[in-house]
Amino acid sequence: MKIARTIPELHAALDRERPIGFVPTMGALHEGHLSLIRAIAEPQRVVSIFVNPTQFGPGEDLDRYPRQEERDFAFCRECAVDVVFAPSVDAMYPRRTTVVSVSDVTERWEGAHRPGHFDGVTTVVCKLFQLVRPTSALFGRKDLQQCAVVRRMVEDLNLPVNLVWGETVREPDGLAMSSRNTRLTPSARAIAPELYRTLCEAQSKLLEGPESEEKTRYIVQNSVDTLERSGFDVDYFALVDTDSLKELSIATSSASLIVAAKLGDVRLIDNVQLGDF
């Protein structure tokens, strides 16, 4: 396995004659990341490990985001990764004069609660695509809005990369795996699975029919109340169109339920789909 710290080292490490499967990460790898790496179909596996500062807003957890590079490298070796790109901030951003910005799909939910977040995501992902030039890139569906935003960017800019979506990998109690889970206190960790349980209960009720706007409002509000009674500070809980992330008043075959909520100072997101992504 080759480790590239600079852009010239990355170019030297890649075999441009072989198709590349690529998994971009911010490190602190867990089974969710590893499942994506194992799912790479191309003969050359590339992973990036870069805590991207431009997708963190003021007061967010950039400084506290878990960093465990040597452990991440060991995981990558176990998964037969060919090249790990682990650049410094200066290597990725010698200047910050260009921003890749996607409108519309970014303006709700995470975009509304974290201004500028998605500009940071799309800029770094676009830069990584240009540097690695992957045949395919794999993303986990836990970050549903991020998936929709990246898909929109690739479509709008005609980027020559096939996007592959991996299912959310969960702990045995249902909690979606996330690098931020390591920051949960023991008491918060015991409560955290309620996020997924509440999503599943709402999903089941919405799929029961018959559909109505009143029923949807009741289920959504009841879910928020349930989470708040459990100790969550809910940013949003909503039924949305999976592609556009626009809020829906009744369930459709292209709908998803999304949630973001805090336990203490740890912010968790999750989703379940009612139809295909």
Buried (B, 14 or more C-beta within 10 A) or exposed (E): BBBBEEBEBBEEBBEEEEBBBBBBBBBBBBEBBBBBBBBBEBEBBBBBBBBBBBBBEEEEEBEEBBBBBEEBBEBBEEBEBBBBBBBEEEBBBEEEEEEBEBEEBBEBBBBEEBEBBBBBBBBBBBBBBEBBBBBBBBBBBBBBBBBBBBBBBBEEEEBEBBBBBBBBBBBEEBBBBBBBBEBBEEEBBEBBBBBBBBBEBBBEBBEEEEEEEEBBEEBBEBBBEBBEEBBBEBBBBBBBBBBBBEBBEBBEEBBBBBBBBBBEEBBBBBBBBBEEB
